[in-house]
């Protein structure tokens, strides 16, 4: 059975990347703070972190589960990045040492 135009429009609006833009949210994000994806679509987050010592670890948590982590470097210019798709209605937070850049496709 074929979709109606309205059903097609609803499905298209749910597509990842459709009507979404990359936004620099660095100024409005803080380490250890939990955020919620309330967009109704998956979003892609990209967090670039820099370390203050070799033992620093940055961890991304999604819905209370550690989803990704990177070890940091003590040398400036050796930044690390975490990219992750956050499902709709999911919570996410980043714990680490220093945010260099945080962007979201939302």
C-alpha positions in Angstrom: 0.0 0.0 0.0 1.4 3.4 -1.0 2.0 6.2 1.5 -0.2 9.3 1.3 1.6 12.6 0.8 1.0 13.4 4.5 2.5 10.1 5.7 5.5 10.7 3.5 6.0 14.2 4.9 5.8 12.8 8.5 8.4 10.2 7.7 10.7 12.7 5.9 10.6 15.0 8.9 11.9 12.2 11.1 15.0 11.6 8.9 18.3 12.2 10.5 19.9 15.4 9.1 16.7 16.7 7.4 16.0 20.3 8.5 18.8 20.1 11.0 21.9 22.3 11.2 25.3 22.2 12.9 25.3 24.5 15.9 28.2 25.5 18.1 26.8 25.1 21.6 30.1 25.3 23.4 29.1 28.4 25.4 25.9 26.7 26.6 27.4 23.4 27.6 29.1 22.4 30.8 30.9 19.3 31.9 28.9 17.1 34.3 25.6 18.6 33.3 22.9 16.3 31.9 21.0 17.5 28.8 18.0 16.0 27.1 17.5 15.6 23.3 14.0 17.1 23.0 14.1 17.7 19.3 12.1 14.6 18.3 14.9 13.5 16.0 18.3 11.9 16.6 21.0 14.5 17.0 24.8 14.1 16.5 27.0 15.6 19.1 30.7 16.2 18.6 32.8 17.2 21.6 36.4 18.1 21.4 38.3 17.9 24.6 41.8 18.8 25.8 43.6 17.3 28.7 45.5 18.7 31.6 47.4 15.5 32.3 47.9 12.0 30.8 45.5 10.3 33.2 42.5 12.5 32.4 39.6 10.5 30.8 36.6 12.1 29.1 33.4 10.0 29.2 30.1 10.5 27.3 27.1 9.0 29.1 23.8 8.4 27.3 20.7 7.5 29.4 23.0 6.7 32.3 25.2 4.3 30.3 28.9 5.1 29.5 28.7 5.2 25.7 32.1 6.5 24.7 35.4 7.7 26.3 38.8 9.0 25.3 42.0 9.4 27.1 43.4 12.9 27.1 47.0 14.1 26.4 49.0 16.5 28.5 50.3 18.3 25.5 48.3 21.2 24.1 47.4 20.6 20.4 46.7 17.0 21.1 42.9 17.3 21.5 40.6 14.3 21.3 37.0 14.1 19.9 33.9 12.1 20.8 31.1 11.9 18.2 27.9 10.2 19.0 24.3 9.9 17.9 21.8 10.8 20.7 18.4 9.2 20.2 15.2 11.3 20.7 14.2 11.9 24.4 17.6 10.5 25.6 19.7 12.2 28.2 23.5 12.8 27.7 26.4 14.3 29.6 30.1 14.6 29.3 32.6 14.4 32.2 36.2 15.2 31.6 38.8 17.8 31.9 38.4 20.6 29.4 35.9 21.3 26.6 37.5 22.9 23.5 34.5 22.7 21.2 31.0 21.2 21.4 28.8 21.2 18.3 25.5 19.5 17.7 23.6 18.6 14.5 20.1 19.4 15.7 
